[in-house]
């Protein structure tokens, strides 16, 4: 998780893609429609439009389900800048499910959303 989120913050989307399964799916920032697949070109286009992340995970907790499934949760600190310049500050909640494929842990599902007030 730490390595993949570091690649995200660095804008290294080709490397980031190595952490995701082909059929990955998830939600970003709590208000998105379901995102399916991993598209580094779409991420790069979003960055070119002003989208950026400077994030770091904390309080990582991992639950192993058998030997080939890991469910992880974390609190994320940092900032997200949206196209247009709006800056959103953490903390956020993040969760992901990874499966062991060909010797690598790959994300198959994720959720990144603001922490609810209160």
PyMOL commands that set and color helices and strands:
alter all, ss='L'
color gray80, all
select helices_A, chain A and resi 2-10+13-17+40-48
alter helices_A, ss='H'
color red, helices_A
select strands_A, chain A and resi 20-28+35-36+52-65+69-81+87-89+92-101+104-114
alter strands_A, ss='S'
color yellow, strands_A
deselect
rebuild
show_as cartoon
